[in-house]
Amino acid sequence: MLVATCVIKLSLDGVYSLKDKRSIVKFIVNRLPKQFNVATAEIDHHDVWQTAVIGLVTIGNDAGYLHGLLEKAVAWIEQSRPDAPIEAYSIEFR
């Protein structure tokens, strides 16, 4: 069994309040589990307006499938939220 994690850092340049940031993060965190078989959470920079860090995790037996699934989730964020560009992301297996 493999556990695949993905940490995504979003750049929220047009955000000027925590309320605006939370609406973007909430959209992403609520939609990703419905679109993909992943668990999601905001994991860092909770009180920083213009940065968000979101974690994704999924479990399976095929590393290639899990990597592809997380790559598709990252691409979905890029397409669904062009106002929140991805600054960096990393995928790890445990």
C-alpha positions in Angstrom: 0.0 0.0 0.0 1.3 3.5 -0.9 0.3 6.8 0.5 0.7 9.7 -2.0 0.8 13.3 -0.8 0.9 16.5 -2.7 1.7 20.0 -1.2 0.5 22.9 -3.4 1.5 26.5 -2.7 -0.9 29.1 -4.2 0.0 32.7 -5.0 -3.1 34.9 -4.2 -1.8 38.2 -5.5 -5.3 39.8 -5.9 -6.5 38.9 -2.4 -6.6 41.6 0.2 -8.5 40.0 3.1 -8.7 36.6 4.8 -12.3 36.4 3.8 -11.3 36.5 0.1 -8.6 34.0 0.7 -10.9 31.6 2.6 -13.5 31.7 -0.2 -10.8 30.5 -2.7 -9.4 27.9 -0.4 -12.8 26.6 0.6 -13.8 26.2 -3.1 -10.7 24.2 -3.8 -10.8 22.1 -0.6 -14.5 21.3 -1.1 -14.4 20.5 -4.8 -11.2 18.3 -5.1 -12.6 15.4 -3.1 -15.7 15.3 -5.3 -13.6 15.4 -8.6 -10.8 13.1 -7.4 -10.4 10.5 -4.8 -8.3 12.7 -2.5 -8.5 14.1 1.0 -7.7 17.8 1.2 -6.9 20.5 3.8 -5.2 23.9 4.1 -2.0 23.0 5.9 0.1 26.2 6.3 0.0 30.0 6.1 -3.5 30.2 7.6 -3.3 33.9 8.4 -1.3 35.1 5.4 -3.6 36.8 2.9 -1.7 36.3 -0.3 -0.4 32.7 0.1 -2.2 29.4 0.7 -0.8 25.9 1.1 -3.1 23.0 0.4 -2.3 19.4 1.1 -3.8 16.4 -0.8 -3.5 12.8 0.1 -4.6 9.5 -1.4 -3.9 5.8 -0.9 -3.5 3.0 -3.4 -1.3 0.2 -4.8 -0.1 1.7 -8.1 2.4 4.6 -7.8 1.9 5.6 -11.4 -1.8 5.9 -11.0 -1.5 7.9 -7.8 1.0 10.2 -9.3 -1.2 10.8 -12.3 -4.2 11.4 -10.1 -2.4 14.1 -8.1 -1.1 15.7 -11.3 -4.7 15.8 -12.7 -5.8 17.5 -9.4 -3.1 20.1 -9.8 -4.1 20.7 -13.4 -7.8 21.0 -12.3 -6.8 23.8 -9.8 -5.0 25.6 -12.6 -8.0 25.4 -14.9 -10.7 26.1 -12.3 -9.0 28.9 -10.4 -6.8 31.0 -12.7 -7.0 33.7 -10.0 -5.0 31.5 -7.7 -1.9 30.5 -9.7 0.2 27.6 -8.4 3.6 28.8 -7.2 5.0 25.4 -6.5 3.9 21.8 -5.8 5.5 18.6 -4.8 4.4 14.9 -4.8 5.8 12.3 -2.5 5.2 8.7 -1.7 5.4 7.0 1.7 
